[in-house]
Amino acid sequence: MKAERRRWRSFGRTIAVAALLAAPLAAPAASKVTGGVIRFVGMIVAPQMQISAETAPAGVAVGSARVAGQRFSRTVTFSAPPGFVSGADVALDVNGSTSSRDLLAARFVDGTGRVATARDGHYAVDRTGGVLSLNAKRTDTDTRVTVVISYD
């Protein structure tokens, strides 16, 4: 029950931030047009994916990168609750940039055990879920990764 409440609270915050970011864009458009009504009709009918992140065991290899004995690896697990029918798009933002080949090795294995390749830096996650393994290629630089998830 607490997890469900936290999930809705998190979703509400996301909507609030999106509204705040969209407000400056709407102001110029509203000043050029008089009158009108904007309506939102609908509801969220699908549950969200369950996402967990863990430190990968020492010495885990992801792609060609290997950081033996260090804790520079993470795994992000996506699991879908019953009734989840849509998918999600997962993108990585490494140190504020989407070009990550020099700093990060990433590998996604879907819920059926197939290795999926990124398309334009994005991974498609379907209702079977999957595991995203991340490994810093260099230990001498600070590598910060933001995992961006967009639901279909």
Secondary structure, 3 states (H helix, E strand, C coil): CHHHHHHHHHHHHHHHHHHHHHHHHHHHHHHHCCCCCCCCCCCCCCCCCEEEEEECCCCCEECCEECCCCCCEEEEEEECCCCCCCCEEEEEEECCECCCCCCEEEEEEECCCCEECCECCEEEECCCCEEEEEEECCCCCCCCEEEEEEEC
